[in-house]
């Protein structure tokens, strides 16, 4: 029953507000680039890093500041030059998640159109463009000339801070050693922290248990079994 409650847990959508972003050494440079906008040396900036490192949160902070259109790289598939021209004319900034999946010619035309209009692209991907397999030389040269900044996975301090914030947001109290235990045993991402704390909250409520290390271990075991 407890396992089913965890599986059925409906999480609210993540919030990407600036005040919810936890600063750490691994993301400090990336945030500085976001804050530097629009004083970028090129029309595009590449933001890269592994899943769960916070690059999407950084991207949404920028999108809110720049009033950017948010899209996926695959959204450019099938777009004509006329479609891309209309897109570039409609917005001063575009955020492209999974940018490595964008069709090369579409991304090339969009880059040129945004540059001509004084607009900006934020390209989010696991790897920087220098590591993409780009067949179009003109696109490769443009993207590799643009700044690329990496975001590191959360270290122990950052992951612990994220867990503490999630607990505080839910007005939960965790017993001694719980946060350290979670940091040592859970997946290292902000999204995983959201899921773990939500599961702790639900299970503590349904089973009327304190949030201690034993409950933390039970929750992690159930989540691992469900994955």
C-alpha positions in Angstrom: 0.0 0.0 0.0 2.8 2.4 0.9 4.6 1.6 -2.3 1.4 2.3 -4.3 0.9 5.7 -2.5 4.4 6.6 -3.6 3.8 5.6 -7.2 0.5 7.5 -7.2 2.1 10.6 -5.8 1.2 13.6 -8.0 4.0 16.2 -7.9 3.2 19.9 -8.6 5.1 21.2 -11.6 8.6 22.4 -10.7 9.1 26.1 -10.1 11.8 27.9 -12.0 11.8 31.2 -10.1 15.1 32.9 -9.6 14.7 32.9 -5.8 14.3 29.1 -5.9 17.7 28.6 -7.6 20.4 27.3 -5.2 23.8 28.8 -6.1 26.9 26.6 -5.8 30.4 26.4 -7.3 29.2 24.1 -10.1 26.6 26.5 -11.4 28.1 29.9 -10.5 29.7 30.6 -13.8 26.6 29.6 -15.7 24.4 31.9 -13.6 26.9 34.8 -14.2 26.4 34.3 -18.0 22.6 34.4 -17.6 22.9 37.6 -15.5 25.3 39.1 -18.1 22.6 39.0 -20.8 22.1 40.9 -23.1 25.8 41.7 -22.9 26.9 38.5 -24.7 29.7 38.4 -27.2 27.6 36.4 -29.7 24.0 35.9 -30.6 24.0 32.5 -28.9 25.0 30.9 -25.7 25.3 27.2 -25.1 24.4 25.8 -21.7 25.3 22.2 -21.2 25.6 19.5 -18.5 24.1 16.2 -17.4 20.5 15.6 -16.6 19.5 17.1 -13.2 22.3 19.6 -13.0 20.0 22.6 -13.1 20.5 23.9 -16.6 16.8 23.9 -17.3 16.2 26.1 -14.3 18.9 28.5 -15.4 17.3 28.5 -18.9 13.9 29.4 -17.5 15.4 32.2 -15.4 16.8 33.6 -18.6 13.6 33.1 -20.5 11.7 35.0 -17.9 14.2 37.9 -18.1 14.4 38.0 -21.9 10.7 37.1 -22.6 12.0 34.2 -24.7 10.0 31.6 -26.6 10.7 28.2 -25.1 10.9 25.2 -27.5 12.6 21.9 -28.1 15.1 21.3 -30.8 12.8 18.8 -32.5 10.2 21.6 -32.8 12.3 23.0 -35.6 11.8 19.8 -37.7 9.8 20.6 -40.9 10.0 24.4 -40.5 10.5 26.3 -43.7 12.6 29.4 -44.0 9.4 31.4 -44.0 8.3 29.7 -40.7 11.7 30.5 -39.1 11.5 34.1 -40.4 8.1 34.5 -38.7 9.5 33.0 -35.5 12.5 35.3 -35.4 10.3 38.3 -36.1 7.9 37.5 -33.3 10.4 37.3 -30.4 13.7 38.9 -29.3 14.9 35.6 -27.7 14.5 31.9 -28.1 15.4 29.1 -25.6 15.9 25.7 -27.3 16.0 22.7 -25.0 17.7 19.5 -26.4 19.2 21.8 -29.0 21.4 19.0 -30.4 18.2 17.5 -31.8 17.4 20.5 -34.0 17.8 20.0 -37.7 21.0 21.6 -38.8 19.7 23.8 -41.6 16.8 25.0 -39.5 19.1 25.9 -36.6 21.5 27.6 -39.1 18.8 29.7 -40.6 17.4 30.6 -37.2 20.8 31.6 -35.9 21.3 33.9 -38.9 17.8 35.4 -38.6 18.2 36.1 -34.9 21.6 37.7 -35.4 20.3 39.9 -38.2 17.5 41.2 -35.8 19.8 41.6 -32.8 18.1 38.7 -31.0 19.5 35.9 -28.9 19.5 32.1 -28.7 20.1 30.0 -25.6 20.9 26.5 -26.6 20.6 23.8 -23.8 22.0 20.4 -24.4 24.0 17.6 -22.6 27.2 18.4 -24.5 28.6 21.6 -25.9 28.2 22.2 -29.7 31.9 21.4 -30.1 31.1 17.8 -29.3 28.0 17.6 -31.5 28.2 15.7 -34.8 27.5 18.7 -37.1 27.7 18.1 -40.8 27.0 21.7 -41.9 30.4 23.6 -41.7 28.8 27.0 -41.5 26.6 26.0 -38.5 29.6 24.3 -36.8 31.7 27.4 -37.1 29.0 29.7 -35.7 28.1 27.6 -32.8 31.7 26.9 -31.9 32.4 30.6 -31.9 29.7 31.2 -29.4 30.4 30.9 -25.7 29.7 27.6 -24.1 29.3 27.1 -20.3 29.0 23.9 -18.4 26.9 23.2 -15.3 28.1 20.5 -12.9 25.9 17.9 -11.1 25.0 18.9 -7.6 27.8 18.3 -5.1 27.0 17.1 -1.5 26.5 20.6 -0.2 24.2 21.7 -3.0 22.1 18.5 -3.0 21.8 18.9 0.8 20.6 22.5 0.4 18.1 21.5 -2.2 16.7 18.8 0.1 16.5 21.2 3.0 14.6 23.7 0.9 12.2 21.1 -0.3 11.6 20.0 3.3 11.1 23.7 4.4 8.7 24.4 1.5 6.5 21.5 2.8 7.0 22.5 6.5 8.6 19.2 7.3 11.1 18.4 10.0 13.7 15.7 9.3 15.5 13.9 12.1 19.2 13.9 12.7 21.2 12.4 9.8 18.3 12.2 7.3 19.7 14.8 4.9 23.2 13.3 5.0 21.8 9.8 4.4 19.7 10.9 1.4 22.7 12.8 -0.1 24.8 9.6 0.2 22.2 7.2 -1.3 20.0 9.0 -3.8 20.3 10.1 -7.4 22.2 13.4 -7.6 19.7 15.7 -9.2 17.3 18.5 -8.1 14.4 16.6 -9.7 15.2 13.5 -7.7 15.2 15.6 -4.5 11.7 16.8 -5.3 10.5 13.2 -5.8 12.2 11.9 -2.6 10.9 14.7 -0.3 7.4 14.3 -1.8 7.5 10.6 -1.1 8.8 11.2 2.4 6.0 13.6 3.0 3.3 11.2 1.8 4.6 8.2 3.5 5.2 9.9 6.9 1.6 11.2 6.7 -0.1 7.9 5.7 1.9 5.8 8.1 2.1 8.4 10.9 5.8 8.1 11.1 8.6 10.5 11.9 10.9 11.4 9.0 14.0 9.6 10.3 16.7 7.6 8.6 14.7 4.4 8.6 11.8 6.1 6.8 14.3 7.6 4.4 15.8 4.2 3.7 12.3 2.7 3.1 11.4 5.5 0.7 14.6 5.2 -1.3 14.1 1.4 -1.5 10.6 1.8 -2.8 11.5 4.4 -5.3 14.4 2.2 -6.6 12.0 -0.7 -6.9 9.5 1.4 -8.8 12.1 2.7 -11.3 
